[in-house]
Amino acid sequence: MLGCGSGMARGVDGKYLLLEAGLALAAKLSPPAVLQRIVDPAVEVTGARYGALGVIGARRAIAQFVTTGITAEQRRDGGTPGGPTPAR
């Protein structure tokens, strides 16, 4: 699942950023690093204030979760800059 706060692209070369994210998938990076390299450009391309990417594991629960644009406190509390997380 990929979620981004509201916003539109603001002159960012989206194709280049998405290519970079794709290349990250092919590189020998840890899974959390790959996820971060996907969510960061997604936020930049859309002009969002924040974004999150979660991977659902074998137990149908979020096994890995990365964010950008929110504080550690907001992430710990499960909230976003605009209020509570829409789905828990």
Number of C-alpha atoms within 10 A of each C-alpha: 9 14 15 20 17 12 14 13 14 12 10 14 11 16 11 12 18 18 13 14 20 14 14 19 17 9 9 10 12 10 12 14 13 19 22 20 21 24 24 21 22 25 25 22 21 20 18 19 17 24 24 24 21 18 15 12 10 8 7 8 10 13 11 13 15 20 22 20 18 15 14 11 10 15 18 8 11 14 15 21 14 9 9 12 13 8 5 5
